[in-house]
Amino acid sequence: MNIAFIGIGNMGGPMAINLQKAGHTVKAFDLSQAACDAVKAEGVTVAASANDAARDAEVVVSMLPASAHVEALYLGKDGQPGLLDVLPAGALIIDSSTIAAASAQKVGAAAAAKGFAFIDAPVSGGTAGAAAGTLTFMVGGDDAALGRARPLLEKMGANIFHAGSVGAGQTAKICNNMLLGILMIGTSEAMALGLANGLDPKALAEIMRRSSGGNWALEKYNPVPGVMETTPASKGYAGGFGTDLMLKDLGLAQENAMHVRASTPLGAMARSLYAAHSLSGKGGLDFSSIIQMLQKA
């Protein structure tokens, strides 16, 4: 299939490459020249603009930072046409950005009005999952649109969950990431307490991993450098999932909670802690670097 892929950064780049390796023709675009060069080296064609990438596409996949970027991409901005103005009739749209459910619904409604199929399909699994093609997709949209998208999603991920109608994928994603932020802070507190008492971090991590405190951070993403060789913590907290991205997702969760009048006190505390961490100059570091707030200088 002819696929336009818009947003080829740390997550989108490997996803686009996996689609290319699966035999599809992928034309990609990103504002970052380095990101474009990286996918071009893997055989992906780089377009001059997002609209250029989409003109002949049967499917467009987008992976962008925030709601405003997604709305501008598809609906246009400042008098400039969006993708909905240039896509061929009947095209399928897969937005894998993490954005507000209301934004997904806004774009989805506009797409439907022009005869396009649309799903919101945010992901979990991090950069390692994107590279390995083992991401989890949380999908909002109708059965027919998901049926069209599924063969492509299966080339980028190992798990595909249909959460409900358009916007439901985004709601599921912010619930997941709110919990992720909370458990990373809790794991960091426990690890920092053990270290302050002189415990060996690898031994402590293994004890907790096999006990009632076991969780994903202890299994896959320990925040202490040297405990797991492949984690961002062991690479100067570079790469991975940035603190500012976690802060954005926690903000989306709190906005949603206010809208539906849900009580999320730990989510609110996690957002405040990540905001403070970002303001201290750590916004570009992986979110597991939150442990640095909890340790002596």
Disulfide bonds with the S-S distance in Angstrom:
none
